[in-house]
Amino acid sequence: MSREYSLHMQTAQGKRNTAGPDLPFRRAKRKTLRTCQLFLISILVLVCGTAAANAAAVNTVSVTDPLDAAALVYISGYEISPDVFYPGETGTVTVHVTNAANTTVFVSQPNLIESHVKVMNGNAFATATAIGPGETFDYNFVIIPYGTDGTYFPLFTVSTNVYGAGAIHSQIMLKIDSTDVRASIAEKPDTFALSTKDRVNVSVVNPRDGEITNVLIVPEVNGAIISPDESFVGTLKSGSSVQVPFAITPEKATEVTFHVSFNNGDNRHTTDVVLPLIIGENKKGAEIVVNNIESSNAGGTITLKGDVTNNGLTDARSVLVTVGSPAMPINPNPIYAIGNLEPDDFSSFEVTYTQTGPGSFPIIVEYKNTDGNTFIEKFTYNANSYGMGTGTGTEQGASSNAAGQGGPSRQRPGGIFSFGSGVNQVPVIPIAIILVAIGALLIAWKKGLLKRVINDRFPKKQDPDDDLKEQ
């Protein structure tokens, strides 16, 4: 080998080495990727071809005899709307007829036979219908069932136009149920208070075998505010129920009619629920009690002190205390602001006023509920010309709403002879007198005064035997 050839071979080998040591790996990788792509394409072609072959096998069967083709026409299913009929209610029955042959078959004379079912569109299928290979034709019957409650089996039948072929028929199951959807008032207060919001729940129950749709509740009233204006429930399954809340604020004694409507199939039905709004005392609201009343006169300005207690079940908000005519509230405290009182909570107040002569006047307590409605409680206080109480021990109270309408009168415990927060009043003065008397008796007993008085009042009789002993 010549030197020139040796150098040429070394140079060529060096150029091959400069391609890098991973060149064989990259070539193998590319080959593998091409192999995978070809494999995936083959799988897709195979799957698609098999699916097409299966579809052709399922939908059509190759036949040459017309009788064989007629035998491959069958009833593939049916649908009924509504699921369960009311007696005399209009509905639809849709029957699916499928041709599994590879040739077109003509069918005619479809009918739905049942003595309790009237077909309203029997003349709609007077002409023959061509059903192509693998196709399905739908027969839609408009019907009205006239039976009693129960299950019926109308017979669907249709004939092919192939001479010698038998009729195709199948039974359809149909249900009739006269049970109605029930609506009622599931939750309400015993009585409603004027200008006070209360919650009412309207219950809708579907005891039928089929579902109902488009359930809607719309209240109607004159003399009350109701929220919401309407409530859409939607679909109510068989054997299920729902409760829908409404907020009612009455302005007078009246009644609310809840219109409940729903669809059974395409048929609209309605039922009503009437709720009387009986006006009375709000049993769950705040209840104001005023007690521990004291008054003092300084230079013609009378200061009235006492406690206000919330004996109810909800908060009394923005509580204000003042006095009414013939008393005249004056500075420095014509109106005393207490703020909010929670249930079983109390707060003291101090109101200054003037009064020209003896007589009674109202102590006025104004407060709001959680909805912002204003209420007024009035408690009668008897005072002489100096502003001191007469010592009756009670204040007669009356409540009214924001419009000034009078409420029922109530006797309120308390007064200048009582002590407490309004729940339990204790007679202070009688107890003090009893304690002083007991203390005086104890002192007299210790000093012997009580014994001396008893001996003087009940002297001891002397025994005659004692006299003989002395002699």
Secondary structure as the mmCIF struct_conf table of DSSP 4:
data_model
#
loop_
_struct_conf.conf_type_id
_struct_conf.id
_struct_conf.beg_label_comp_id
_struct_conf.beg_label_asym_id
_struct_conf.beg_label_seq_id
_struct_conf.end_label_comp_id
_struct_conf.end_label_asym_id
_struct_conf.end_label_seq_id
HELX_RH_AL_P HELX_RH_AL_P1 ARG A 3 ASN A 17
TURN_TY1_P TURN_TY1_P1 THR A 18 ALA A 19
TURN_TY1_P TURN_TY1_P2 PRO A 21 ASP A 22
HELX_RH_AL_P HELX_RH_AL_P2 LEU A 23 ASN A 59
STRN STRN1 VAL A 61 VAL A 61
BEND BEND1 ASP A 65 ASP A 65
HELX_RH_AL_P HELX_RH_AL_P3 PRO A 66 ALA A 71
TURN_TY1_P TURN_TY1_P3 LEU A 72 LEU A 72
STRN STRN2 VAL A 73 SER A 81
BEND BEND2 PRO A 82 VAL A 84
STRN STRN3 PHE A 85 PHE A 85
HELX_LH_PP_P HELX_LH_PP_P1 TYR A 86 TYR A 86
TURN_TY1_P TURN_TY1_P4 PRO A 87 GLY A 88
STRN STRN4 GLY A 91 ASN A 99
STRN STRN5 ALA A 101 ALA A 101
BEND BEND3 ASN A 102 THR A 103
STRN STRN6 VAL A 105 ILE A 113
TURN_TY1_P TURN_TY1_P5 SER A 115 HIS A 116
STRN STRN7 VAL A 117 VAL A 119
TURN_TY1_P TURN_TY1_P6 MET A 120 ASN A 121
HELX_RH_3T_P HELX_RH_3T_P1 GLY A 122 PHE A 125
BEND BEND4 THR A 127 THR A 127
STRN STRN8 THR A 129 ILE A 131
TURN_TY1_P TURN_TY1_P7 PRO A 133 GLY A 134
STRN STRN9 THR A 136 PRO A 145
BEND BEND5 ASP A 149 ASP A 149
STRN STRN10 GLY A 150 TYR A 152
HELX_LH_PP_P HELX_LH_PP_P2 PRO A 154 PRO A 154
STRN STRN11 LEU A 155 THR A 160
BEND BEND6 ASN A 161 VAL A 162
TURN_TY1_P TURN_TY1_P8 TYR A 163 GLY A 164
HELX_LH_PP_P HELX_LH_PP_P3 ALA A 165 ALA A 167
STRN STRN12 ILE A 168 GLN A 171
STRN STRN13 LEU A 174 ILE A 176
HELX_LH_PP_P HELX_LH_PP_P4 THR A 179 VAL A 181
STRN STRN14 ARG A 182 GLU A 187
BEND BEND7 ASP A 190 THR A 191
STRN STRN15 PHE A 192 PHE A 192
TURN_TY1_P TURN_TY1_P9 LEU A 194 SER A 195
STRN STRN16 ASP A 198 VAL A 205
BEND BEND8 ARG A 208 GLY A 210
STRN STRN17 ILE A 212 GLU A 220
BEND BEND9 ASN A 222 GLY A 223
STRN STRN18 ALA A 224 SER A 227
BEND BEND10 PRO A 228 ASP A 229
STRN STRN19 SER A 231 LEU A 236
TURN_TY1_P TURN_TY1_P10 SER A 238 GLY A 239
STRN STRN20 SER A 241 PRO A 250
BEND BEND11 GLU A 251 ALA A 253
STRN STRN21 THR A 254 ASN A 264
TURN_TY1_P TURN_TY1_P11 GLY A 265 ASP A 266
STRN STRN22 ASN A 267 LEU A 277
STRN STRN23 ILE A 279 ILE A 279
TURN_TY1_P TURN_TY1_P12 LYS A 283 LYS A 284
BEND BEND12 GLY A 285 GLY A 285
STRN STRN24 ILE A 288 ALA A 298
TURN_TY1_P TURN_TY1_P13 GLY A 299 GLY A 300
STRN STRN25 THR A 301 ASN A 310
BEND BEND13 GLY A 312 THR A 314
STRN STRN26 ALA A 316 VAL A 323
TURN_TY1_P TURN_TY1_P14 SER A 325 PRO A 326
BEND BEND14 ALA A 327 ALA A 327
STRN STRN27 MET A 328 PRO A 329
TURN_TY1_P TURN_TY1_P15 ASN A 331 PRO A 332
BEND BEND15 PRO A 334 ILE A 335
STRN STRN28 TYR A 336 LEU A 341
TURN_TY1_P TURN_TY1_P16 PRO A 343 ASP A 344
STRN STRN29 PHE A 346 THR A 354
BEND BEND16 THR A 356 PRO A 358
STRN STRN30 GLY A 359 LYS A 368
TURN_TY1_P TURN_TY1_P17 THR A 370 ASP A 371
STRN STRN31 THR A 374 ALA A 383
TURN_TY1_P TURN_TY1_P18 SER A 385 TYR A 386
BEND BEND17 GLY A 387 GLY A 387
STRN STRN32 GLY A 389 GLY A 389
STRN STRN33 THR A 394 ASN A 401
TURN_TY1_P TURN_TY1_P19 ALA A 402 ALA A 403
STRN STRN34 GLY A 406 PRO A 413
BEND BEND18 GLY A 415 GLY A 415
TURN_TY1_P TURN_TY1_P20 ILE A 416 PHE A 417
BEND BEND19 GLY A 420 ASN A 424
HELX_RH_AL_P HELX_RH_AL_P4 VAL A 428 LYS A 447
TURN_TY1_P TURN_TY1_P21 GLY A 448 GLY A 448
HELX_RH_AL_P HELX_RH_AL_P5 LEU A 449 ARG A 457
BEND BEND20 PHE A 458 PHE A 458
HELX_LH_PP_P HELX_LH_PP_P5 PRO A 459 ASP A 463
HELX_RH_AL_P HELX_RH_AL_P6 PRO A 464 GLU A 470
#
